[in-house]
Structure formats: structure tokens, C-alpha cells
Amino acid sequence: MMQGKIHLYEGYLLWKVTFPVRVFQLLAVDTLVVTNAAGGLKPKFKFGNMLIHDHINLPGLCSENPHIEPKDERFGVWFSAMFDAYH
């Protein structure tokens, strides 16, 4: 189990941000639960009233992409399709 966070916007390199998840995969972890804090400006929103179904990949707009790193076959397919990413 992990606690804490590391983000690109905090100045970490991409390989450091993705490192913990890659370690989990090498340890044969097959389920990853990720939590976050989110909010909205809509006055009708109440606590627990939001459902996240998409996101804007801001780092991707600045050419930051996990596919920039050298490909490692141990981590599966190289292209991560975002179609229906949220179940």
C-alpha cells in the first residue's frame, strides 16, 4: 500500500511519477485503486455529488507523455487508449 503523491507539476520527472505503478506491476499486483480530491463550481453540487468520467491531459498538451520513455516490454502494450478509460 502506498500513501502520498508525486506529480509532474511538482517538478518530478515522468519516470519517477510512473515508477510506483511499474513496481506494482512487477510485483504482480493486478488491481490498482487510485483516489483523488475533486471539486466543482456548480452551486447545485453537494458532497459526493460528482462523477468523474473524463479528464484533460494537460501534460500531454505540453509533450509530456509516458511513451517518451524507453519502451519496456514488461509493462505491456505501448499505446494506452483512453477510450472508455473510466468504468
QUITA-V106566 format. One line per field, one symbol per residue. ss: DSSP state (h for helix, s for strand, l for the rest). phi: phi as a letter, one per 40 degrees, with the letter a starting at -180 (. if undefined). burial: # if it has 9 or more other C-alpha atoms within 8 Angstrom, else .. Layout:
BEGIN
ss: ???
phi: ???
burial: ???
END
This chain:
BEGIN
ss: lllllllhhhlllhhhhhhhhhhhhhlllllllllllllllllllllllllllllllhhhhllllhhhllllhhhllllllllllll
phi: .bbhabbdccgccdccccddcccdcccgcbbbbbbabbaaccdccbdgcbbcbaabccdccbgcaccccdcbdcbgcccbcccfcbc
burial: .......#...#.#..##...#.##...................#.............#....#.......................
END
